Amino acid sequence: MTAVETLIDDFYVLQADLATRVLASADGADDPLAAWLESHAARLAPAEAIAVELRVATAPDLAMLVVAGRQLRQALG
């Protein structure tokens, strides 16, 4: 498996983990994602910073994506 394939797999795992956490904490919220993001804003701040960099980059490189995955994984605990 190449580094890119591994990174893609990691992002799929992170996405599934995030979705599970959001839905588990929904507690009848009208917008479960917004509620979860608000309650975890401080922990997500470093991941959001790299996400902003990725959005403005014309072509994010592998290193940026690896850092983003690591930041998100740390934010999720």
N, CA, C and O atoms as a GROMACS GRO file, in nm:
protein
  308
    1MET      N    1   0.085  -0.118   0.000
    1MET     CA    2   0.000   0.000   0.000
    1MET      C    3   0.090   0.125   0.000
    1MET      O    4   0.187   0.132   0.075
    2THR      N    5   0.058   0.220  -0.083
    2THR     CA    6   0.137   0.342  -0.092
    2THR      C    7   0.103   0.437   0.022
    2THR      O    8   0.004   0.417   0.094
    3ALA      N    9   0.185   0.538   0.039
    3ALA     CA   10   0.161   0.637   0.144
    3ALA      C   11   0.028   0.708   0.122
    3ALA      O   12  -0.044   0.737   0.217
    4VAL      N   13  -0.003   0.736  -0.002
    4VAL     CA   14  -0.129   0.806  -0.033
    4VAL      C   15  -0.248   0.717   0.001
    4VAL      O   16  -0.346   0.765   0.059
    5GLU      N   17  -0.240   0.590  -0.033
    5GLU     CA   18  -0.350   0.498  -0.001
    5GLU      C   19  -0.368   0.484   0.150
    5GLU      O   20  -0.480   0.478   0.199
    6THR      N   21  -0.257   0.478   0.221
    6THR     CA   22  -0.263   0.470   0.367
    6THR      C   23  -0.328   0.595   0.424
    6THR      O   24  -0.410   0.586   0.516
    7LEU      N   25  -0.291   0.710   0.372
    7LEU     CA   26  -0.349   0.835   0.419
    7LEU      C   27  -0.499   0.841   0.391
    7LEU      O   28  -0.576   0.886   0.476
    8ILE      N   29  -0.540   0.797   0.276
    8ILE     CA   30  -0.682   0.793   0.242
    8ILE      C   31  -0.756   0.702   0.338
    8ILE      O   32  -0.863   0.738   0.388
    9ASP      N   33  -0.700   0.584   0.365
    9ASP     CA   34  -0.763   0.492   0.461
    9ASP      C   35  -0.773   0.556   0.599
    9ASP      O   36  -0.875   0.543   0.666
   10ASP      N   37  -0.668   0.626   0.641
   10ASP     CA   38  -0.669   0.693   0.771
   10ASP      C   39  -0.780   0.798   0.778
   10ASP      O   40  -0.849   0.809   0.879
   11PHE      N   41  -0.798   0.873   0.670
   11PHE     CA   42  -0.903   0.974   0.669
   11PHE      C   43  -1.042   0.911   0.672
   11PHE      O   44  -1.134   0.966   0.734
   12TYR      N   45  -1.059   0.797   0.608
   12TYR     CA   46  -1.188   0.728   0.615
   12TYR      C   47  -1.216   0.681   0.758
   12TYR      O   48  -1.329   0.691   0.806
   13VAL      N   49  -1.114   0.631   0.826
   13VAL     CA   50  -1.129   0.588   0.966
   13VAL      C   51  -1.163   0.708   1.054
   13VAL      O   52  -1.252   0.699   1.139
   14LEU      N   53  -1.093   0.818   1.034
   14LEU     CA   54  -1.122   0.939   1.111
   14LEU      C   55  -1.264   0.989   1.086
   14LEU      O   56  -1.333   1.031   1.179
   15GLN      N   57  -1.307   0.985   0.961
   15GLN     CA   58  -1.442   1.029   0.927
   15GLN      C   59  -1.546   0.940   0.996
   15GLN      O   60  -1.644   0.992   1.050
   16ALA      N   61  -1.526   0.810   0.996
   16ALA     CA   62  -1.619   0.719   1.061
   16ALA      C   63  -1.620   0.742   1.212
   16ALA      O   64  -1.727   0.739   1.274
   17ASP      N   65  -1.503   0.764   1.270
   17ASP     CA   66  -1.494   0.789   1.414
   17ASP      C   67  -1.566   0.919   1.450
   17ASP      O   68  -1.641   0.924   1.547
   18LEU      N   69  -1.543   1.022   1.371
   18LEU     CA   70  -1.609   1.150   1.395
   18LEU      C   71  -1.761   1.136   1.385
   18LEU      O   72  -1.833   1.187   1.471
   19ALA      N   73  -1.809   1.069   1.282
   19ALA     CA   74  -1.954   1.051   1.264
   19ALA      C   75  -2.014   0.974   1.382
   19ALA      O   76  -2.121   1.009   1.430
   20THR      N   77  -1.944   0.871   1.427
   20THR     CA   78  -1.992   0.793   1.541
   20THR      C   79  -2.002   0.879   1.666
   20THR      O   80  -2.101   0.873   1.738
   21ARG      N   81  -1.899   0.959   1.691
   21ARG     CA   82  -1.899   1.046   1.810
   21ARG      C   83  -2.010   1.151   1.803
   21ARG      O   84  -2.079   1.177   1.902
   22VAL      N   85  -2.026   1.211   1.687
   22VAL     CA   86  -2.130   1.315   1.671
   22VAL      C   87  -2.268   1.254   1.694
   22VAL      O   88  -2.348   1.311   1.768
   23LEU      N   89  -2.295   1.142   1.633
   23LEU     CA   90  -2.427   1.080   1.647
   23LEU      C   91  -2.451   1.027   1.787
   23LEU      O   92  -2.564   1.029   1.836
   24ALA      N   93  -2.346   0.979   1.852
   24ALA     CA   94  -2.360   0.928   1.989
   24ALA      C   95  -2.392   1.039   2.088
   24ALA      O   96  -2.455   1.015   2.191
   25SER      N   97  -2.349   1.159   2.058
   25SER     CA   98  -2.372   1.270   2.150
   25SER      C   99  -2.486   1.362   2.105
   25SER      O  100  -2.502   1.471   2.159
   26ALA      N  101  -2.564   1.319   2.008
   26ALA     CA  102  -2.667   1.405   1.949
   26ALA      C  103  -2.770   1.451   2.050
   26ALA      O  104  -2.809   1.568   2.049
   27ASP      N  105  -2.816   1.364   2.138
   27ASP     CA  106  -2.914   1.399   2.242
   27ASP      C  107  -3.030   1.484   2.189
   27ASP      O  108  -3.074   1.577   2.256
   28GLY      N  109  -3.079   1.451   2.072
   28GLY     CA  110  -3.195   1.520   2.018
   28GLY      C  111  -3.168   1.660   1.964
   28GLY      O  112  -3.262   1.735   1.938
   29ALA      N  113  -3.043   1.695   1.947
   29ALA     CA  114  -3.010   1.828   1.894
   29ALA      C  115  -3.062   1.842   1.751
   29ALA      O  116  -3.061   1.746   1.674
   30ASP      N  117  -3.107   1.963   1.717
   30ASP     CA  118  -3.152   1.989   1.581
   30ASP      C  119  -3.040   1.971   1.480
   30ASP      O  120  -3.061   1.921   1.370
   31ASP      N  121  -2.920   2.013   1.518
   31ASP     CA  122  -2.802   2.000   1.433
   31ASP      C  123  -2.692   1.935   1.516
   31ASP      O  124  -2.611   2.004   1.577
   32PRO      N  125  -2.688   1.802   1.518
   32PRO     CA  126  -2.589   1.733   1.602
   32PRO      C  127  -2.445   1.771   1.574
   32PRO      O  128  -2.365   1.781   1.667
   33LEU      N  129  -2.411   1.794   1.448
   33LEU     CA  130  -2.274   1.830   1.415
   33LEU      C  131  -2.238   1.966   1.473
   33LEU      O  132  -2.131   1.982   1.533
   34ALA      N  133  -2.325   2.064   1.457
   34ALA     CA  134  -2.298   2.198   1.511
   34ALA      C  135  -2.284   2.192   1.663
   34ALA      O  136  -2.197   2.257   1.720
   35ALA      N  137  -2.370   2.115   1.728
   35ALA     CA  138  -2.364   2.102   1.874
   35ALA      C  139  -2.233   2.038   1.917
   35ALA      O  140  -2.169   2.082   2.013
   36TRP      N  141  -2.192   1.933   1.845
   36TRP     CA  142  -2.068   1.865   1.880
   36TRP      C  143  -1.948   1.956   1.856
   36TRP      O  144  -1.858   1.963   1.940
   37LEU      N  145  -1.947   2.026   1.744
   37LEU     CA  146  -1.836   2.117   1.714
   37LEU      C  147  -1.826   2.227   1.820
   37LEU      O  148  -1.716   2.263   1.862
   38GLU      N  149  -1.939   2.280   1.861
   38GLU     CA  150  -1.938   2.385   1.963
   38GLU      C  151  -1.882   2.334   2.095
   38GLU      O  152  -1.804   2.403   2.162
   39SER      N  153  -1.921   2.213   2.134
   39SER     CA  154  -1.875   2.159   2.262
   39SER      C  155  -1.730   2.112   2.259
   39SER      O  156  -1.670   2.089   2.364
   40HIS      N  157  -1.672   2.098   2.141
   40HIS     CA  158  -1.534   2.053   2.128
   40HIS      C  159  -1.445   2.157   2.059
   40HIS      O  160  -1.337   2.123   2.010
   41ALA      N  161  -1.489   2.280   2.055
   41ALA     CA  162  -1.417   2.385   1.980
   41ALA      C  163  -1.272   2.400   2.024
   41ALA      O  164  -1.183   2.414   1.940
   42ALA      N  165  -1.247   2.398   2.154
   42ALA     CA  166  -1.111   2.419   2.202
   42ALA      C  167  -1.019   2.305   2.158
   42ALA      O  168  -0.904   2.329   2.120
   43ARG      N  169  -1.068   2.183   2.163
   43ARG     CA  170  -0.987   2.068   2.124
   43ARG      C  171  -0.964   2.064   1.973
   43ARG      O  172  -0.864   2.011   1.926
   44LEU      N  173  -1.058   2.121   1.897
   44LEU     CA  174  -1.049   2.118   1.751
   44LEU      C  175  -0.971   2.235   1.692
   44LEU      O  176  -0.942   2.236   1.573
   45ALA      N  177  -0.936   2.333   1.774
   45ALA     CA  178  -0.870   2.453   1.723
   45ALA      C  179  -0.743   2.423   1.643
   45ALA      O  180  -0.727   2.480   1.535
   46PRO      N  181  -0.652   2.337   1.691
   46PRO     CA  182  -0.532   2.309   1.610
   46PRO      C  183  -0.567   2.243   1.476
   46PRO      O  184  -0.505   2.274   1.374
   47ALA      N  185  -0.664   2.154   1.476
   47ALA     CA  186  -0.705   2.088   1.351
   47ALA      C  187  -0.770   2.189   1.257
   47ALA      O  188  -0.752   2.182   1.136
   48GLU      N  189  -0.845   2.282   1.313
   48GLU     CA  190  -0.909   2.385   1.230
   48GLU      C  191  -0.804   2.475   1.165
   48GLU      O  192  -0.820   2.517   1.051
   49ALA      N  193  -0.697   2.503   1.238
   49ALA     CA  194  -0.591   2.588   1.182
   49ALA      C  195  -0.528   2.523   1.059
   49ALA      O  196  -0.506   2.591   0.959
   50ILE      N  197  -0.500   2.395   1.066
   50ILE     CA  198  -0.441   2.328   0.949
   50ILE      C  199  -0.545   2.314   0.838
   50ILE      O  200  -0.510   2.316   0.720
   51ALA      N  201  -0.672   2.298   0.875
   51ALA     CA  202  -0.778   2.291   0.773
   51ALA      C  203  -0.786   2.420   0.694
   51ALA      O  204  -0.807   2.418   0.572
   52VAL      N  205  -0.769   2.533   0.761
   52VAL     CA  206  -0.768   2.662   0.693
   52VAL      C  207  -0.652   2.668   0.594
   52VAL      O  208  -0.668   2.714   0.481
   53GLU      N  209  -0.536   2.622   0.637
   53GLU     CA  210  -0.420   2.621   0.547
   53GLU      C  211  -0.445   2.533   0.425
   53GLU      O  212  -0.407   2.568   0.314
   54LEU      N  213  -0.510   2.418   0.447
   54LEU     CA  214  -0.540   2.328   0.336
   54LEU      C  215  -0.637   2.392   0.237
   54LEU      O  216  -0.624   2.374   0.116
   55ARG      N  217  -0.735   2.466   0.290
   55ARG     CA  218  -0.834   2.530   0.202
   55ARG      C  219  -0.772   2.635   0.111
   55ARG      O  220  -0.814   2.650  -0.003
   56VAL      N  221  -0.672   2.706   0.161
   56VAL     CA  222  -0.613   2.813   0.080
   56VAL      C  223  -0.497   2.764  -0.008
   56VAL      O  224  -0.456   2.833  -0.101
   57ALA      N  225  -0.447   2.646   0.020
   57ALA     CA  226  -0.338   2.592  -0.062
   57ALA      C  227  -0.393   2.551  -0.198
   57ALA      O  228  -0.499   2.490  -0.208
   58THR      N  229  -0.321   2.586  -0.302
   58THR     CA  230  -0.366   2.549  -0.436
   58THR      C  231  -0.354   2.398  -0.457
   58THR      O  232  -0.439   2.338  -0.522
   59ALA      N  233  -0.250   2.340  -0.402
   59ALA     CA  234  -0.231   2.195  -0.414
   59ALA      C  235  -0.164   2.146  -0.285
   59ALA      O  236  -0.041   2.146  -0.275
   60PRO      N  237  -0.244   2.105  -0.186
   60PRO     CA  238  -0.183   2.059  -0.060
   60PRO      C  239  -0.092   1.939  -0.086
   60PRO      O  240  -0.123   1.852  -0.168
   61ASP      N  241   0.020   1.936  -0.017
   61ASP     CA  242   0.111   1.824  -0.036
   61ASP      C  243   0.087   1.716   0.069
   61ASP      O  244   0.009   1.735   0.163
   62LEU      N  245   0.153   1.605   0.052
   62LEU     CA  246   0.133   1.490   0.140
   62LEU      C  247   0.164   1.526   0.285
   62LEU      O  248   0.093   1.483   0.376
   63ALA      N  249   0.268   1.602   0.307
   63ALA     CA  250   0.306   1.639   0.444
   63ALA      C  251   0.194   1.718   0.513
   63ALA      O  252   0.164   1.693   0.630
   64MET      N  253   0.134   1.811   0.442
   64MET     CA  254   0.024   1.889   0.499
   64MET      C  255  -0.093   1.798   0.537
   64MET      O  256  -0.154   1.815   0.642
   65LEU      N  257  -0.123   1.702   0.451
   65LEU     CA  258  -0.234   1.610   0.477
   65LEU      C  259  -0.204   1.519   0.596
   65LEU      O  260  -0.293   1.486   0.674
   66VAL      N  261  -0.079   1.477   0.608
   66VAL     CA  262  -0.040   1.394   0.722
   66VAL      C  263  -0.055   1.472   0.851
   66VAL      O  264  -0.106   1.420   0.950
   67VAL      N  265  -0.010   1.596   0.851
   67VAL     CA  266  -0.024   1.681   0.970
   67VAL      C  267  -0.172   1.702   1.003
   67VAL      O  268  -0.210   1.698   1.120
   68ALA      N  269  -0.253   1.725   0.902
   68ALA     CA  270  -0.396   1.744   0.926
   68ALA      C  271  -0.458   1.620   0.989
   68ALA      O  272  -0.536   1.631   1.084
   69GLY      N  273  -0.424   1.504   0.939
   69GLY     CA  274  -0.475   1.380   0.997
   69GLY      C  275  -0.431   1.362   1.140
   69GLY      O  276  -0.510   1.321   1.225
   70ARG      N  277  -0.306   1.393   1.167
   70ARG     CA  278  -0.253   1.381   1.303
   70ARG      C  279  -0.324   1.478   1.398
   70ARG      O  280  -0.360   1.442   1.510
   71GLN      N  281  -0.344   1.602   1.353
   71GLN     CA  282  -0.413   1.702   1.435
   71GLN      C  283  -0.555   1.658   1.467
   71GLN      O  284  -0.601   1.671   1.580
   72LEU      N  285  -0.624   1.607   1.366
   72LEU     CA  286  -0.762   1.562   1.388
   72LEU      C  287  -0.766   1.442   1.481
   72LEU      O  288  -0.852   1.434   1.569
   73ARG      N  289  -0.675   1.350   1.463
   73ARG     CA  290  -0.669   1.233   1.550
   73ARG      C  291  -0.645   1.276   1.696
   73ARG      O  292  -0.707   1.223   1.788
   74GLN      N  293  -0.555   1.372   1.717
   74GLN     CA  294  -0.529   1.423   1.851
   74GLN      C  295  -0.652   1.493   1.908
   74GLN      O  296  -0.682   1.479   2.026
   75ALA      N  297  -0.722   1.566   1.824
   75ALA     CA  298  -0.843   1.636   1.869
   75ALA      C  299  -0.952   1.538   1.912
   75ALA      O  300  -1.027   1.564   2.006
   76LEU      N  301  -0.959   1.427   1.842
   76LEU     CA  302  -1.060   1.327   1.876
   76LEU      C  303  -1.022   1.244   1.997
   76LEU      O  304  -1.106   1.176   2.056
   77GLY      N  305  -0.895   1.251   2.034
   77GLY     CA  306  -0.849   1.179   2.153
   77GLY      C  307  -0.830   1.038   2.124
   77GLY      O  308  -0.791   0.962   2.213
   0.00000   0.00000   0.00000
